[in-house]
């Protein structure tokens, strides 16, 4: 091997090393951003469950909701369902929740970060799982796009 070939190989090894370091840093930056997003989604979910179960009134969480969710309640169906859960379950006693899914959705014109927040909640008349579907556009805050309340078996009717 001549001197020129050895220098070329050395330069390629150094460049490969820099590329590896750059990719590692990019991955770590993405990982940190996703951890921060997960934490923010968890906080948003916890706050939303607390607001939702305070009076079981959709108006209490309307400002946190995406327009599509607000529009879906034009006939009052969601509001009526929430009031019925409030009558059945009663007041919030405790709640433990976590973000179970966090993903980037590339549908449409911009990326949307989606998360699912699931809380196991104890109420005065029983317990339920509250599942919130969340979404966040770039440079925006989290928004509620879906609500599901699943009373546990044995909860007072």
Rosetta blueprint (number, residue, H / E / L):
1 X L
2 X L
3 X H
4 X H
5 X H
6 X H
7 X H
8 X H
9 X H
10 X H
11 X H
12 X H
13 X H
14 X H
15 X H
16 X H
17 X H
18 X H
19 X H
20 X H
21 X H
22 X H
23 X H
24 X H
25 X H
26 X H
27 X H
28 X H
29 X H
30 X H
31 X H
32 X H
33 X H
34 X H
35 X H
36 X H
37 X H
38 X H
39 X H
40 X H
41 X H
42 X H
43 X H
44 X H
45 X H
46 X H
47 X H
48 X H
49 X H
50 X H
51 X H
52 X H
53 X H
54 X H
55 X H
56 X L
57 X L
58 X H
59 X H
60 X H
61 X H
62 X H
63 X H
64 X H
65 X E
66 X L
67 X H
68 X H
69 X H
70 X H
71 X H
72 X H
73 X L
74 X L
75 X L
76 X L
77 X H
78 X H
79 X H
80 X H
81 X H
82 X H
83 X H
84 X H
85 X H
86 X H
87 X H
88 X H
89 X H
90 X L
91 X L
92 X E
93 X E
94 X E
95 X E
96 X E
97 X E
98 X E
99 X E
100 X E
101 X E
102 X E
103 X E
104 X E
105 X E
106 X L
107 X L
108 X L
109 X L
110 X L
111 X L
112 X E
113 X E
114 X E
115 X E
116 X E
117 X E
118 X E
119 X E
120 X E
121 X E
122 X E
123 X E
124 X L
125 X L
126 X E
127 X E
128 X E
129 X E
130 X E
131 X E
132 X E
133 X E
134 X E
135 X E
136 X E
137 X E
138 X L
139 X L
140 X L
141 X L
142 X L
143 X E
144 X E
145 X E
146 X E
147 X E
148 X E
149 X E
150 X E
151 X E
152 X L
153 X L
154 X L
155 X L
156 X L
157 X L
